[in-house]
Amino acid sequence: MFNQEAVRLGSNRSCIRELFEYGRRRAAEVGPENVYDYSLGNPSIPSPPQVEQAIRDILSDTDSLRIHGYTSSIGDPETRQAIADDLNARYGAGVKAENLFLGCGAAPELVAVFRALATEQTEILAIAPYFPEYKPFVESVGAVFKAVAPDVPDFQIRPEAVAAMLTPHTAAVIVNSPNNPSGVVCTRQTLEALAALLTEKSREYGHPIYIISDEPYRELVYGGAEVPFLPLIYPDTIVCYSYSKSLSLPGERIGYVYVPEAATDSKTLYAAIAGAARASGHVCAPSLWQKVIARCASLRPDLESYDRNRRTLYEALTAFGYETAKPDGAFYLFVKAPGGDANAFSRRAQEKDLLIVPGDGFGCPGYFRLSYCVSHDMILRSLPVFEALIRETEN
């Protein structure tokens, strides 16, 4: 009577959400100051003040229909133009408003892209470690999800590992940089090598292999790390972007898909994405938030508190003896579990009210994720627990 896969997904929260809900219950029992919750990537820095001012200014309009009425199904023209202007000012990318489709955050945008590419036997690759929801997103549209083995311990992309997974049925490779869960930023050299491989294989197979660049953390980088704009390296790139992290608006679910004109069959591809979004009911993104983005597309976050958390946690954990790739972006550390079993280590940590996410769901067993968009004080209070755990493992 019911779709059993849908029942399974709806009945089981992700490990991340389970830990987050456990943390809330535990905080009520022992006090929030005694729970060290690194589970959820919920942006903690305030939105730029211009965002709140834009909301106030927009809501001062007495014409309710102008504020809350339907926009074009593909997005408000003024907003799309503001986004195009921002991208062109930063990258000189030749983006036009008509290349952009506005949506309710990165998740439905990704699903629309997967659905647009899904034909019989379509395969879509993700490079571990990857955001766990990629797998159900891909499989929900009837495509085959394939995971590329991680490049341990650096978590770049190994072209030879990708090449081993490519077949004539491969439609796309997902790239997420800065990466969730590792915080690693793919270097230009890495991306150029991937582009060269996919260009060669696209010619061999007689059809394009697209890169789907999932970029919600694009603005969250530290120490001058470069996040190359992938369409300028590989024209067959589809960009999915969300303002959730860059403007600290995760609950507002607003973002876009960018289809470069230089992409193979770009007009048909754009139409397929728009049609897939329509079939999923994800059109006419919230009007108020489109208007906010029209005024705020060029804003960048103040990353000082994230950077302080990153440096404090990375320096302390490595001093204790933990192994982790240095994160140049996002707000995550991906740490090798002492003893090798991340699930067992996570359970031991949970007994001490330290909540960390095992890496199995990210396609990378033996590691755990820490989300450091938390208070600096919580990090400092949690460090003795991290030290005690690794000392217990060593003994």
Secondary structure, 3 states (H helix, E strand, C coil): CCCHHHHHHHHCCCHHHHHHHHHHHHHHHHCHHHCEECCCCCCCCCCCHHHHHHHHHHHCCCCHHHHHCCCCCCCCHHHHHHHHHHHHHHHCCCCCHHHEEEECCHHHHHHHHHHHHCCCCCEEEEECCCCCCHHHHHHHCCCEEEEECCCCCCCCCCHHHHHHHCCCCEEEEEEECCCCCCCCCCCHHHHHHHHHHHHHHHHHHCCCCEEEEECCCCCCECCCCCCCCHHHCCCCEEEEEEHHHHCCCCCCCCEEEECCCCCCCHHHHHHHHHHHHHHCCCCCCCHHHHHHHHHHCCCCCCCHHHHHHHHHHHHHHHHHCCEECCCCECCEEEEECCCCCHHHHHHHHHHCCEECEEHHHHCCCCEEEEECCCCHHHHHHHHHHHHHHHHHHHC
